[in-house]
C-alpha cells in the first residue's frame, strides 16, 4: 500500500467552493450526522444528501447529491506542492470547521434575535466569508490576468513577477495559500503597516485604480483590509415563512454605489434563514446619504455593540499599526461583540433575493430549500416592474408549478399559486364598487401602478398577467429600435383630464396592437383596468428609452400633442434642446451640407426622449403623418424591411438635394405637406430647419421599412445613405 503522503499526492478530489456545511442547510430531508451518512452510504452506495438544483443553461430542476454540486475536480490542487497537492483544500477545511461553529451558534441565537461572539471567532467568520468570495471557480482564471483587469493590469503583472507566478491560476492559488497561512489579525497588521508607511489616502487612490501601486509590498493584505477594514458586520434573518436563495455566485456579491464606487454592502448567504452583510461604514454618516445609491440601504442596522475587556471604549491610538496591535493582543481576545439580528420583512427578503437572482449567470445555478418559497420568490422577481430581469426565470416558475402540490407547502405556509396581493385587492374592490373614484382611466391605472411599484415583493395573478404581456409587447416594440446610451429621467404626471386620458390610451393601444396586443372585449371593470395598467407600464418603459420614445411619438400624427402633455413643466430637458438647436442654427459653417446639419437637429429635436417643446411636437407629428401617407402609396416588398439600419452621418449637398426632391415628390403624390401633422408651425427662422428634420425622419423610416424603394432611388446617383452591420445597431 502507498504511504499516506503518496496517496494524498496522487488522489483526485472534488473540491467544493460552497462548503458542504452550508449546502446541508438547504438539504432535502433530514440532516444526518457523519456516522449516519457513512452508514447509509455503505449500505446503499448512494449519497444520502441532496439539494434542489436549477441548472439555468439546461433549464432543468432536479435533486442532485451535495457531493456533486458547487465544486470542481481538483479546484485547489497545487501541483507545485510535491508533498501534498491537496494541502490548500485541507487548510480550507480547518477554516470551515471554525466558521461552521460560529454559524451554528448564530442559528441557535435566531430565537432570541441576539447574538454574542468573541473577537477571534468573529475574525474567523470574516476571514471565512472573504475567502468564500475569493475561492470561487469563476474567478480563478481572471483574477490575476493583467489583460482582463484594465488599470490594475500593471500592478498584477508586477505582483506575479515579484512572486514568481507564471500563470493567473498560480497567482490565485498562491494568494489563497497566503490568506490561509495567516490569521485575520496577521493580515490586518501587515496591511496597517503598509497604510502607515504610504498613508491612507494613497491606499485609497490605489484601491480606486488611480495609481498603479507597484511599490506596495503586500497587495493581498491591502485587498483584504479594503474589505474587512472599511465595513461593519450585519446579520439579516429572512422574514417568517420566507427564505434566502443560494446561487452559484452568491458569496460576496456587492450591492449599491457610494460616490460612484461600487460596494455599499457585500452579501453572503449562509443558510435559507441568514445572510451576513458587510456594510460600508459610510452608511452611518447621514451627510453622505445623497451620494449613496442602493436598493437595500433603507434596511437599517447599526454596528454591533462591543464590550471591551479591560477598558470601556476602544483605546485611543494614533496609527493603524497600533490599532491592529491592540486587536491582535491577548486582552482583545476577550472582547465580545453583541449583535441585534435584523428580522427582515417579506419585501426586504425579496429585495435581497433579487440581488442574488440578478447576478445568476446564463450557465449558473440556483438552490433552495422550499419549493413554495422559491416559487413566490421567482414570481415576485419577475413581477417587480424591472425590464432587465433574468428572462429564464419563467422556465423555473413553470417547473415549480408543474411539480408543486399544496402538500409540499409547510404547515401554515401560503400556497404560492393562490397568493393574494391584499392591497391591490382592496383597491380593485374600491374601484369596482365605486367607493373610490378617479378623474380618468389614466388616474385609475396610475394608482394601481404606483401600488405595484411600492409592493414589489408581493405577487398576484393580476400582476403576473400584466408583466407577462408587457414584456412580450415591449420586446416586439423594440424590434426596430436602436440601443441608445442616453437614458432620460422624465416623471409622468399624477393625473390627466378624461378627454386627454382617452386620447392617450387610444394611441397606446394602437401602438401595442402592432405588437400582438389584444384588448379585452368583456365588460369587466377589472379586465378594462388591467388593459390600462398594461398600457401605462408599457408607456413607462418607453419613457426610459429615447429610441422607443421616438418610435411612439412618430407612430401616429395625434401622438406627439398628447404625449407631450404627460410631464410637468420643467421636468423635461427642453431648455437644453433649444440651446443645442440655436447653436446648430447659428453655426452653419460647421457642417458640410444641410443634410449633416439636419441629422444633428433631428436627434436634438426628436430623439432626445420626452419633451414638451412645440418644435418637438410639430416635427414628430409631421413625420408620423407623412410616413402614414407614404406607407399607403409605396408598396411593401419582400426586401422592404431592415429594422436595424441607420442613416449615414455624412452626405454631400448634391445628394441631399436629390433625396429632398424624392421625399417631396412622394409627399406631393400623397397630397401631403410639411404641415400635415399637428402642432404649432415654427417661426420663419426655424421653418427650413424643421422641414429638413422632418425629411430625415421620413428617410429613417424608409431605410427601415421601404429599403428596396430607397435603394432603387439611391443606386443610380451613388448615394451611400444607409449604414448596416454595426454591432451598435443591435438592441441588446
C-alpha positions as CSV (number, residue, x, y, z in Angstrom):
1,X,0.0,0.0,0.0
2,X,1.2,3.5,-0.8
3,X,2.2,5.6,2.2
4,X,-0.3,8.3,3.3
5,X,1.7,11.2,1.7
6,X,1.9,9.4,-1.6
7,X,-1.9,8.8,-1.5
8,X,-2.5,12.5,-0.8
9,X,-0.3,13.4,-3.7
10,X,-1.9,11.1,-6.2
11,X,-5.6,11.2,-5.3
12,X,-8.1,13.4,-7.2
13,X,-10.7,15.2,-5.2
14,X,-13.9,17.1,-5.8
15,X,-13.3,20.5,-4.2
16,X,-16.4,22.5,-3.1
17,X,-16.3,26.3,-3.5
18,X,-19.6,26.3,-1.4
19,X,-18.8,24.3,1.7
20,X,-20.8,21.2,2.4
21,X,-22.0,22.5,5.8
22,X,-23.8,25.4,4.1
23,X,-25.3,23.1,1.4
24,X,-26.6,20.9,4.2
25,X,-28.8,23.7,5.4
26,X,-30.6,23.5,2.0
27,X,-30.7,19.7,2.1
28,X,-33.9,17.9,1.1
29,X,-35.0,15.7,4.0
30,X,-33.4,15.3,7.4
31,X,-29.8,16.4,8.1
32,X,-27.8,13.4,9.3
33,X,-24.7,13.0,11.4
34,X,-21.4,12.0,9.7
35,X,-21.8,8.5,11.2
36,X,-25.3,8.1,9.8
37,X,-24.3,9.4,6.4
38,X,-21.4,6.9,6.2
39,X,-23.6,4.0,7.4
40,X,-26.3,4.8,4.8
41,X,-23.7,5.2,2.0
42,X,-22.1,1.9,3.0
43,X,-25.5,0.2,2.9
44,X,-26.9,1.7,-0.3
45,X,-23.8,3.0,-2.2
46,X,-25.9,6.2,-2.8
47,X,-25.0,9.7,-1.4
48,X,-27.8,10.3,1.2
49,X,-27.6,14.1,0.9
50,X,-29.5,16.0,-1.9
51,X,-30.4,19.6,-2.7
52,X,-32.8,21.2,-5.2
53,X,-30.7,22.3,-8.2
54,X,-31.9,24.5,-11.0
55,X,-29.5,24.4,-13.9
56,X,-30.0,27.7,-15.8
57,X,-28.3,26.7,-19.0
58,X,-30.1,23.3,-19.3
59,X,-33.4,24.6,-17.9
60,X,-33.7,21.6,-15.6
61,X,-34.8,21.3,-12.0
62,X,-33.8,18.2,-10.1
63,X,-32.3,16.7,-7.0
64,X,-28.5,16.4,-7.0
65,X,-26.1,15.0,-4.5
66,X,-24.4,17.6,-2.3
67,X,-21.1,15.8,-3.2
68,X,-21.5,16.7,-6.9
69,X,-22.6,20.3,-6.9
70,X,-21.0,23.7,-6.4
71,X,-17.5,22.4,-6.8
72,X,-14.9,21.3,-9.3
73,X,-12.5,18.4,-9.6
74,X,-9.1,19.4,-8.2
75,X,-10.1,23.1,-8.0
76,X,-7.5,23.9,-5.3
77,X,-4.9,21.3,-6.4
78,X,-1.4,22.7,-6.1
79,X,0.8,20.7,-8.5
80,X,3.9,22.5,-7.3
81,X,3.4,21.1,-3.8
82,X,5.1,17.8,-4.2
83,X,4.4,16.8,-0.6
84,X,0.6,17.2,-0.8
85,X,-1.2,18.6,-3.8
86,X,-4.4,18.9,-1.7
87,X,-2.8,21.0,1.1
88,X,-4.9,24.0,0.3
89,X,-8.2,22.1,0.4
90,X,-7.2,20.7,3.8
91,X,-6.4,24.2,5.1
92,X,-9.8,25.4,3.8
93,X,-11.4,22.5,5.8
94,X,-9.8,23.7,9.0
95,X,-11.1,27.3,8.5
96,X,-14.5,25.9,7.5
97,X,-14.7,23.9,10.7
98,X,-14.1,27.0,12.8
99,X,-16.5,29.1,10.8
100,X,-19.2,26.4,10.9
101,X,-19.1,26.5,14.7
102,X,-19.8,30.3,14.7
103,X,-22.6,29.9,12.1
104,X,-24.2,27.1,14.1
105,X,-24.2,29.3,17.2
106,X,-25.6,32.1,15.2
107,X,-28.6,30.0,14.1
108,X,-29.2,28.9,17.6
109,X,-29.4,32.6,18.6
110,X,-32.1,33.3,16.0
111,X,-34.8,32.5,18.5
112,X,-33.7,35.4,20.7
113,X,-32.6,37.8,17.9
114,X,-29.5,38.4,19.9
115,X,-26.0,37.0,19.1
116,X,-22.8,37.5,21.0
117,X,-19.4,36.4,19.8
118,X,-15.8,36.9,20.9
119,X,-13.3,38.8,18.7
120,X,-11.3,35.8,17.4
121,X,-14.5,33.9,16.5
122,X,-15.8,36.9,14.6
123,X,-12.5,37.3,12.9
124,X,-12.7,33.6,11.8
125,X,-16.2,34.4,10.3
126,X,-14.9,37.5,8.5
127,X,-11.9,35.7,7.1
128,X,-14.1,32.7,6.0
129,X,-16.6,34.9,4.2
130,X,-13.8,36.9,2.5
131,X,-12.3,33.6,1.2
132,X,-15.7,32.3,0.2
133,X,-15.7,35.1,-2.4
134,X,-12.1,34.7,-3.4
135,X,-12.1,30.9,-3.7
136,X,-14.9,30.8,-6.4
137,X,-14.1,28.8,-9.5
138,X,-15.4,31.7,-11.7
139,X,-12.5,34.0,-10.8
140,X,-9.5,31.6,-10.7
141,X,-8.6,32.3,-14.4
142,X,-9.3,36.1,-14.4
143,X,-8.5,37.5,-11.0
144,X,-4.7,37.7,-11.8
145,X,-4.9,38.1,-15.5
146,X,-3.3,41.5,-16.3
147,X,-5.0,41.7,-19.7
148,X,-8.5,41.4,-18.2
149,X,-8.2,43.9,-15.3
150,X,-7.8,47.3,-17.0
151,X,-5.9,49.8,-14.9
152,X,-4.9,47.1,-12.4
153,X,-3.0,45.2,-15.0
154,X,0.3,46.8,-14.3
155,X,0.1,46.1,-10.6
156,X,-0.9,42.5,-11.3
157,X,2.0,42.0,-13.7
158,X,4.4,43.3,-11.1
159,X,2.9,41.2,-8.3
160,X,3.2,38.0,-10.4
161,X,6.8,38.7,-11.5
162,X,7.8,39.6,-7.9
163,X,6.4,36.3,-6.5
164,X,7.3,34.1,-9.4
165,X,3.8,33.2,-10.5
166,X,3.9,32.1,-14.1
167,X,0.1,31.9,-14.7
168,X,-3.0,33.6,-13.3
169,X,-4.1,30.3,-11.6
170,X,-0.7,30.0,-9.9
171,X,-1.1,33.6,-8.5
172,X,-4.7,32.8,-7.4
173,X,-3.6,29.6,-5.6
174,X,-0.5,31.3,-4.1
175,X,-2.6,34.2,-2.8
176,X,-5.2,31.8,-1.4
177,X,-2.3,30.0,0.4
178,X,-1.2,33.3,1.9
179,X,-4.7,34.0,3.3
180,X,-4.9,30.5,4.8
181,X,-1.5,30.6,6.3
182,X,-2.1,33.9,8.1
183,X,-4.7,34.8,10.7
184,X,-7.1,37.7,10.3
185,X,-5.0,39.7,12.8
186,X,-1.7,39.0,11.0
187,X,-3.1,40.1,7.6
188,X,-4.7,43.2,9.0
189,X,-1.5,44.1,10.9
190,X,0.6,43.7,7.7
191,X,-1.9,45.9,5.9
192,X,-1.8,48.5,8.7
193,X,2.0,48.8,8.5
194,X,1.7,49.5,4.7
195,X,-1.0,52.0,5.3
196,X,1.0,53.9,7.9
197,X,4.0,53.8,5.5
198,X,2.2,55.2,2.4
199,X,-0.8,57.0,4.0
200,X,-4.5,56.0,4.0
201,X,-5.1,58.5,1.2
202,X,-2.6,56.8,-1.1
203,X,-4.0,53.4,-0.3
204,X,-7.5,54.7,-1.2
205,X,-6.1,56.0,-4.5
206,X,-4.7,52.6,-5.2
207,X,-7.9,50.8,-4.4
208,X,-9.8,53.1,-6.7
209,X,-7.4,52.4,-9.5
210,X,-5.9,55.9,-9.7
211,X,-2.4,54.8,-9.1
212,X,-0.6,51.6,-10.1
213,X,0.6,50.7,-6.5
214,X,3.5,48.6,-7.8
215,X,5.6,49.7,-4.8
216,X,3.1,48.3,-2.3
217,X,4.8,45.3,-0.8
218,X,1.7,43.2,0.1
219,X,-1.2,43.6,-2.3
220,X,-3.3,40.7,-0.9
221,X,-3.2,42.2,2.6
222,X,-4.3,45.6,1.3
223,X,-7.1,43.9,-0.7
224,X,-8.2,42.1,2.5
225,X,-8.1,45.3,4.5
226,X,-10.1,47.1,1.8
227,X,-13.0,44.7,2.5
228,X,-12.6,44.0,6.2
229,X,-11.4,47.3,7.4
230,X,-14.0,49.6,5.9
231,X,-17.2,47.7,6.7
232,X,-19.1,46.5,9.7
233,X,-21.0,43.3,10.1
234,X,-24.8,42.9,9.9
235,X,-26.8,39.8,10.4
236,X,-30.1,39.6,8.5
237,X,-32.8,36.9,9.1
238,X,-35.3,36.1,6.4
239,X,-39.0,37.0,7.0
240,X,-41.1,34.4,8.7
241,X,-42.1,31.8,6.1
242,X,-39.6,33.1,3.5
243,X,-36.1,32.0,2.6
244,X,-32.9,33.3,1.0
245,X,-31.9,31.6,-2.2
246,X,-28.5,30.1,-2.8
247,X,-26.8,30.8,-6.1
248,X,-23.6,29.7,-7.7
249,X,-22.0,33.1,-7.0
250,X,-24.0,34.4,-4.0
251,X,-20.9,35.0,-1.8
252,X,-19.5,38.5,-1.8
253,X,-22.0,40.0,-4.3
254,X,-21.7,43.7,-3.9
255,X,-24.8,45.9,-4.0
256,X,-25.1,49.7,-4.2
257,X,-22.8,52.5,-5.2
258,X,-21.2,55.0,-2.9
259,X,-20.0,58.2,-4.5
260,X,-19.6,56.4,-7.8
261,X,-17.7,53.4,-6.3
262,X,-19.5,50.0,-6.2
263,X,-20.0,48.2,-2.9
264,X,-22.3,49.8,-0.3
265,X,-22.6,46.3,1.1
266,X,-21.4,42.8,0.3
267,X,-23.8,39.9,0.8
268,X,-23.0,36.3,1.9
269,X,-25.9,33.8,2.2
270,X,-25.1,31.1,4.7
271,X,-28.4,29.4,5.0
272,X,-32.1,29.7,3.9
273,X,-32.6,31.9,7.0
274,X,-29.4,34.0,7.3
275,X,-27.5,36.4,5.2
276,X,-24.3,38.0,6.6
277,X,-23.8,41.5,5.3
278,X,-20.6,43.6,5.4
279,X,-21.9,47.2,5.1
280,X,-19.7,50.2,4.3
281,X,-19.2,52.5,7.3
282,X,-20.1,55.5,5.2
283,X,-23.8,54.4,5.5
284,X,-23.6,55.5,9.2
285,X,-22.8,59.1,8.1
286,X,-26.2,60.7,7.2
287,X,-24.5,63.6,5.4
288,X,-23.3,61.1,2.8
289,X,-26.8,59.7,2.0
290,X,-27.1,61.8,-1.2
291,X,-24.1,60.0,-2.8
292,X,-25.4,56.5,-1.9
293,X,-27.5,54.6,-4.4
294,X,-28.8,51.3,-3.1
295,X,-31.9,49.2,-3.0
296,X,-31.0,47.8,0.4
297,X,-29.6,50.8,2.2
298,X,-33.0,51.5,3.8
299,X,-32.7,48.3,5.8
300,X,-31.4,49.8,9.0
301,X,-29.0,48.0,11.2
302,X,-26.3,49.6,13.4
303,X,-22.9,48.1,14.1
304,X,-22.6,45.6,17.0
305,X,-22.1,46.9,20.5
306,X,-18.6,46.0,21.7
307,X,-17.8,45.0,25.2
308,X,-14.1,45.7,25.6
309,X,-12.3,43.7,28.3
310,X,-10.0,45.9,30.4
311,X,-11.3,49.2,29.1
312,X,-14.7,50.8,28.5
313,X,-14.1,52.0,24.9
314,X,-11.7,51.3,22.1
315,X,-8.2,52.6,23.1
316,X,-7.3,56.0,21.6
317,X,-4.4,55.0,19.2
318,X,-2.8,57.3,16.6
319,X,-1.7,54.8,13.9
320,X,-3.3,51.9,12.1
321,X,-0.5,49.6,13.3
322,X,-1.2,50.4,16.9
323,X,-4.9,49.8,16.5
324,X,-4.2,46.4,14.9
325,X,-1.6,45.6,17.6
326,X,-4.3,46.1,20.2
327,X,-6.8,44.0,18.2
328,X,-4.3,41.1,18.0
329,X,-3.4,41.3,21.7
330,X,-4.4,38.7,24.4
331,X,-6.5,41.4,26.0
332,X,-8.6,42.0,22.9
333,X,-9.3,38.2,22.6
334,X,-11.8,38.6,25.4
335,X,-13.7,41.5,23.6
336,X,-17.3,40.5,22.9
337,X,-19.4,41.7,20.0
338,X,-23.2,41.9,20.7
339,X,-25.4,41.8,17.6
340,X,-29.1,42.5,17.2
341,X,-30.2,40.2,14.5
342,X,-32.3,42.1,11.9
343,X,-35.5,40.3,11.0
344,X,-36.4,41.4,7.5
345,X,-39.9,42.0,6.2
346,X,-41.2,39.9,3.3
347,X,-40.5,42.8,0.9
348,X,-36.9,43.2,2.2
349,X,-36.3,39.5,2.0
350,X,-37.4,39.5,-1.6
351,X,-35.2,42.5,-2.4
352,X,-32.2,40.6,-1.1
353,X,-33.1,37.6,-3.2
354,X,-33.5,39.9,-6.2
355,X,-29.8,40.9,-5.9
356,X,-28.8,37.2,-5.9
357,X,-31.0,36.4,-8.9
358,X,-30.0,39.4,-10.9
359,X,-26.4,38.1,-10.8
360,X,-27.1,34.5,-11.8
361,X,-25.2,33.8,-15.0
362,X,-26.6,32.1,-18.0
363,X,-24.6,29.0,-17.1
364,X,-25.2,29.3,-13.4
365,X,-27.5,27.6,-10.9
366,X,-29.9,28.2,-8.1
367,X,-30.6,26.1,-5.0
368,X,-33.4,26.5,-2.4
369,X,-34.9,24.6,0.5
370,X,-38.6,25.1,-0.1
371,X,-40.3,24.9,-3.5
372,X,-43.2,27.1,-2.2
373,X,-40.8,29.8,-1.1
374,X,-38.8,29.6,-4.3
375,X,-42.0,29.9,-6.4
376,X,-43.0,33.0,-4.5
377,X,-39.5,34.5,-4.9
378,X,-39.4,33.8,-8.6
379,X,-42.8,35.3,-9.2
380,X,-42.1,38.5,-7.3
381,X,-38.7,38.7,-9.0
382,X,-40.4,38.9,-12.4
383,X,-43.4,41.0,-11.2
384,X,-41.2,43.8,-9.8
385,X,-41.6,46.0,-12.8
386,X,-38.0,45.9,-13.9
387,X,-37.5,45.0,-17.5
388,X,-33.9,43.9,-17.2
389,X,-34.6,40.7,-15.3
390,X,-33.3,37.1,-15.9
391,X,-35.5,36.1,-18.8
392,X,-35.1,32.4,-18.0
393,X,-37.0,32.7,-14.7
394,X,-40.3,31.9,-16.3
395,X,-38.9,28.4,-17.1
396,X,-38.2,27.9,-13.4
397,X,-41.6,29.1,-12.4
398,X,-43.2,26.6,-14.8
399,X,-41.1,23.8,-13.5
400,X,-42.1,24.6,-9.9
401,X,-45.7,25.0,-10.8
402,X,-45.7,21.6,-12.5
403,X,-44.1,19.8,-9.6
404,X,-45.5,21.6,-6.6
405,X,-48.6,20.4,-4.9
406,X,-50.3,22.0,-2.0
407,X,-49.0,19.3,0.3
408,X,-45.4,20.4,-0.5
409,X,-46.0,23.7,1.4
410,X,-45.1,23.5,5.1
411,X,-47.9,23.8,7.6
412,X,-49.0,27.4,7.9
413,X,-47.3,28.3,4.6
414,X,-49.2,30.0,1.8
415,X,-49.7,28.1,-1.4
416,X,-47.9,30.5,-3.8
417,X,-50.3,29.7,-6.6
418,X,-53.1,31.2,-4.5
419,X,-51.1,34.2,-3.3
420,X,-53.2,37.4,-3.0
421,X,-52.0,40.9,-3.2
422,X,-54.3,42.2,-0.5
423,X,-53.6,46.0,-1.0
424,X,-54.3,45.5,-4.7
425,X,-57.4,43.5,-4.0
426,X,-58.8,46.3,-1.7
427,X,-58.0,49.0,-4.3
428,X,-59.7,47.0,-7.1
429,X,-62.7,46.3,-4.9
430,X,-63.0,50.0,-4.1
431,X,-62.8,50.9,-7.8
432,X,-65.4,48.2,-8.7
433,X,-67.9,49.3,-6.0
434,X,-67.4,53.0,-6.7
435,X,-66.1,53.6,-3.2
436,X,-63.0,55.2,-4.7
437,X,-63.4,57.3,-7.8
438,X,-60.9,58.9,-10.2
439,X,-61.0,61.7,-12.7
440,X,-59.9,59.4,-15.6
441,X,-58.8,55.9,-16.7
442,X,-55.3,57.3,-16.6
443,X,-55.7,58.1,-12.9
444,X,-57.1,54.7,-12.2
445,X,-54.2,52.9,-13.8
446,X,-51.7,55.3,-12.3
447,X,-52.9,54.5,-8.8
448,X,-52.6,50.7,-9.4
449,X,-49.1,51.0,-11.0
450,X,-47.9,53.1,-8.0
451,X,-49.2,50.5,-5.6
452,X,-47.4,47.7,-7.5
453,X,-44.1,49.6,-7.6
454,X,-44.3,50.2,-3.8
455,X,-45.1,46.5,-3.2
456,X,-42.6,44.7,-5.5
457,X,-42.3,41.8,-3.1
458,X,-45.9,40.7,-3.4
459,X,-47.1,38.7,-6.4
460,X,-50.6,38.0,-7.8
461,X,-52.3,36.7,-10.9
462,X,-53.2,40.3,-11.9
463,X,-49.5,41.4,-11.6
464,X,-48.3,38.2,-13.4
465,X,-50.6,38.7,-16.3
466,X,-49.7,42.4,-16.7
467,X,-46.0,41.7,-16.5
468,X,-46.1,38.7,-18.9
469,X,-47.9,40.6,-21.6
470,X,-45.9,43.8,-21.1
471,X,-42.6,42.0,-21.6
472,X,-43.7,40.4,-24.8
473,X,-45.3,43.5,-26.2
474,X,-42.4,45.8,-25.4
475,X,-39.8,43.3,-26.7
476,X,-41.6,43.3,-30.0
477,X,-41.9,47.1,-30.0
478,X,-38.1,47.4,-29.6
479,X,-37.5,45.1,-32.6
480,X,-36.7,48.0,-34.9
481,X,-35.2,50.3,-32.3
482,X,-31.5,51.0,-31.7
483,X,-29.8,50.7,-28.4
484,X,-29.0,54.2,-27.0
485,X,-26.6,55.1,-24.3
486,X,-28.6,58.0,-23.1
487,X,-31.4,57.4,-20.6
488,X,-34.0,60.1,-20.0
489,X,-35.4,60.7,-16.5
490,X,-38.9,62.0,-17.1
491,X,-41.6,61.5,-14.5
492,X,-45.2,61.1,-15.6
493,X,-47.9,63.4,-14.2
494,X,-50.1,62.0,-11.5
495,X,-53.4,63.0,-13.1
496,X,-55.0,63.7,-16.6
497,X,-58.4,65.0,-17.6
498,X,-60.7,62.5,-19.0
499,X,-60.5,63.6,-22.7
500,X,-56.7,63.6,-22.6
501,X,-56.7,60.2,-20.9
502,X,-59.0,58.7,-23.6
503,X,-56.8,60.0,-26.4
504,X,-53.7,58.7,-24.6
505,X,-55.0,55.2,-24.4
506,X,-56.1,55.2,-28.0
507,X,-52.5,56.0,-29.0
508,X,-51.0,53.4,-26.6
509,X,-53.4,50.6,-27.5
510,X,-52.8,51.4,-31.2
511,X,-49.0,51.1,-30.8
512,X,-49.4,47.9,-28.7
513,X,-51.7,46.2,-31.2
514,X,-49.0,46.3,-33.8
515,X,-47.0,44.1,-31.3
516,X,-49.7,41.5,-30.7
517,X,-51.7,43.1,-28.0
518,X,-55.5,42.3,-28.0
519,X,-57.8,44.4,-25.9
520,X,-60.3,42.8,-23.6
521,X,-63.8,42.5,-25.1
522,X,-65.6,41.9,-21.8
523,X,-67.4,44.5,-19.7
524,X,-65.4,43.6,-16.7
525,X,-64.0,46.6,-14.8
526,X,-61.0,44.5,-13.7
527,X,-60.2,43.5,-17.3
528,X,-60.5,47.0,-18.5
529,X,-58.3,48.3,-15.7
530,X,-55.8,45.5,-16.4
531,X,-55.5,46.7,-20.0
532,X,-55.0,50.3,-18.8
533,X,-52.3,49.2,-16.3
534,X,-50.6,47.2,-19.0
535,X,-50.6,50.3,-21.3
536,X,-49.3,52.6,-18.6
537,X,-46.4,50.2,-17.7
538,X,-45.6,50.0,-21.4
539,X,-45.6,53.8,-21.5
540,X,-43.2,54.0,-18.6
541,X,-40.8,51.6,-20.3
542,X,-40.9,53.7,-23.4
543,X,-40.2,56.9,-21.4
544,X,-36.9,55.5,-20.3
545,X,-35.6,54.7,-23.8
546,X,-35.1,57.5,-26.3
547,X,-35.3,55.2,-29.3
548,X,-38.6,53.6,-28.1
549,X,-40.0,57.1,-27.3
550,X,-39.2,58.4,-30.7
551,X,-41.0,55.4,-32.3
552,X,-44.0,56.0,-30.1
553,X,-44.0,59.8,-30.8
554,X,-44.0,59.2,-34.6
555,X,-46.4,56.2,-34.6
556,X,-49.5,58.4,-35.0
557,X,-50.0,62.1,-36.1
558,X,-52.0,62.6,-32.9
559,X,-49.4,61.0,-30.6
560,X,-46.9,63.9,-30.1
561,X,-49.5,66.5,-29.0
562,X,-50.9,64.1,-26.4
563,X,-47.6,62.5,-25.2
564,X,-46.0,65.9,-24.7
565,X,-48.7,66.7,-22.0
566,X,-47.7,63.8,-19.8
567,X,-44.9,65.6,-18.0
568,X,-44.8,68.5,-15.6
569,X,-43.3,71.8,-16.8
570,X,-39.7,71.9,-16.0
571,X,-39.3,68.2,-15.7
572,X,-38.0,67.6,-19.2
573,X,-34.8,69.0,-20.8
574,X,-36.5,71.4,-23.2
575,X,-34.0,74.2,-22.5
576,X,-31.0,72.1,-23.4
577,X,-32.7,71.1,-26.7
578,X,-33.4,74.7,-27.5
579,X,-29.8,75.7,-26.7
580,X,-28.5,73.0,-29.0
581,X,-30.8,73.9,-31.8
582,X,-29.9,77.6,-31.6
583,X,-26.2,76.7,-31.6
584,X,-26.5,74.5,-34.7
585,X,-28.7,77.1,-36.5
586,X,-26.2,79.9,-35.7
587,X,-23.1,77.9,-36.9
588,X,-23.9,76.6,-40.4
589,X,-20.3,76.5,-41.4
590,X,-19.6,73.6,-39.1
591,X,-21.5,71.4,-41.4
592,X,-20.5,70.3,-45.0
593,X,-24.1,70.1,-46.1
594,X,-27.7,70.8,-45.0
595,X,-28.1,67.0,-44.6
596,X,-25.4,66.8,-41.9
597,X,-27.0,69.7,-40.1
598,X,-30.4,68.1,-40.3
599,X,-29.1,64.8,-38.9
600,X,-27.9,66.6,-35.8
601,X,-31.1,68.7,-35.5
602,X,-33.2,65.6,-35.9
603,X,-31.5,63.9,-33.0
604,X,-31.7,67.0,-30.8
605,X,-35.4,67.7,-31.5
606,X,-36.9,64.3,-32.0
607,X,-34.5,61.7,-30.4
608,X,-33.9,63.2,-27.0
609,X,-36.6,61.4,-25.0
610,X,-39.7,63.0,-23.6
611,X,-40.0,66.8,-24.2
612,X,-42.8,69.4,-24.0
613,X,-41.4,71.7,-26.6
614,X,-43.6,72.8,-29.5
615,X,-40.9,72.2,-32.1
616,X,-40.6,68.7,-30.9
617,X,-44.3,68.1,-31.2
618,X,-44.6,69.7,-34.6
619,X,-41.7,67.7,-36.2
620,X,-42.7,64.4,-34.6
621,X,-46.4,64.7,-35.6
622,X,-45.5,65.8,-39.2
623,X,-43.1,62.8,-39.5
624,X,-45.9,60.5,-38.4
625,X,-48.4,62.0,-40.9
626,X,-46.1,61.9,-43.8
627,X,-44.9,58.4,-43.1
628,X,-48.5,57.2,-42.9
629,X,-49.3,58.7,-46.3
630,X,-46.1,57.3,-47.9
631,X,-46.7,53.9,-46.4
632,X,-50.0,53.7,-48.2
633,X,-48.6,54.8,-51.6
634,X,-45.2,52.9,-51.6
635,X,-45.8,49.2,-51.7
636,X,-44.2,46.8,-49.3
637,X,-41.9,44.2,-50.9
638,X,-40.2,41.1,-49.5
639,X,-37.0,43.0,-49.1
640,X,-38.5,46.2,-47.7
641,X,-38.0,45.8,-44.0
642,X,-34.5,46.2,-42.5
643,X,-35.3,47.4,-39.0
644,X,-31.7,47.8,-37.6
645,X,-30.2,50.2,-40.1
646,X,-29.1,53.8,-39.6
647,X,-28.6,56.8,-41.8
648,X,-25.1,57.8,-42.7
649,X,-23.7,60.8,-40.7
650,X,-22.1,62.3,-43.9
651,X,-23.6,63.2,-47.2
652,X,-22.9,65.8,-49.8
653,X,-25.2,68.7,-50.6
654,X,-25.8,67.4,-54.1
655,X,-27.0,64.1,-52.8
656,X,-29.1,65.7,-50.1
657,X,-30.9,67.8,-52.7
658,X,-31.7,64.6,-54.7
659,X,-33.2,62.9,-51.6
660,X,-35.1,66.1,-50.6
661,X,-36.6,66.1,-54.1
662,X,-37.6,62.5,-53.9
663,X,-39.3,62.9,-50.5
664,X,-41.2,66.0,-51.6
665,X,-42.3,64.1,-54.7
666,X,-43.7,61.3,-52.6
667,X,-45.4,63.8,-50.4
668,X,-47.0,65.5,-53.4
669,X,-48.3,62.2,-54.8
670,X,-49.9,61.5,-51.4
671,X,-51.4,65.0,-51.1
672,X,-49.1,65.8,-48.1
673,X,-47.2,68.8,-46.9
674,X,-44.7,69.6,-44.1
675,X,-47.7,70.9,-42.1
676,X,-49.8,67.7,-42.4
677,X,-49.2,66.9,-38.8
678,X,-50.4,68.7,-35.7
679,X,-48.8,71.3,-33.5
680,X,-47.8,74.9,-33.8
681,X,-45.9,75.8,-37.1
682,X,-42.4,77.1,-36.1
683,X,-41.3,80.7,-36.7
684,X,-39.8,81.6,-40.1
685,X,-36.2,81.4,-38.8
686,X,-36.8,77.7,-37.8
687,X,-39.1,76.8,-40.7
688,X,-36.5,75.4,-43.0
689,X,-34.6,73.6,-40.3
690,X,-37.9,71.9,-39.2
691,X,-38.7,70.8,-42.7
692,X,-35.2,69.3,-43.0
693,X,-35.7,67.4,-39.7
694,X,-39.0,66.0,-41.0
695,X,-37.3,64.7,-44.1
696,X,-34.6,63.0,-42.0
697,X,-37.4,61.3,-40.0
698,X,-39.1,60.1,-43.2
699,X,-35.8,58.8,-44.7
700,X,-35.1,57.0,-41.4
701,X,-38.5,55.2,-41.7
702,X,-37.9,54.4,-45.3
703,X,-34.5,53.0,-44.6
704,X,-36.1,50.5,-42.2
705,X,-39.4,49.8,-43.9
706,X,-39.1,50.7,-47.6
707,X,-35.5,49.8,-48.1
708,X,-35.8,48.4,-51.6
709,X,-37.5,51.5,-52.8
710,X,-34.9,53.7,-51.2
711,X,-32.0,51.6,-52.7
712,X,-33.5,51.8,-56.1
713,X,-33.5,55.6,-55.9
714,X,-30.0,55.9,-54.4
715,X,-28.2,53.4,-56.5
716,X,-28.1,55.4,-59.8
717,X,-26.8,58.5,-58.0
718,X,-24.3,56.6,-55.9
719,X,-25.8,57.9,-52.7
720,X,-24.4,56.0,-49.7
721,X,-27.3,56.8,-47.4
722,X,-27.7,53.7,-45.2
723,X,-25.3,52.1,-42.8
724,X,-25.7,48.5,-41.8
725,X,-23.9,45.7,-40.0
726,X,-22.8,47.6,-36.9
727,X,-22.9,45.9,-33.5
728,X,-24.2,49.1,-32.0
729,X,-27.3,48.7,-34.2
730,X,-28.4,45.7,-32.4
731,X,-30.8,46.1,-29.5
732,X,-29.5,44.1,-26.6
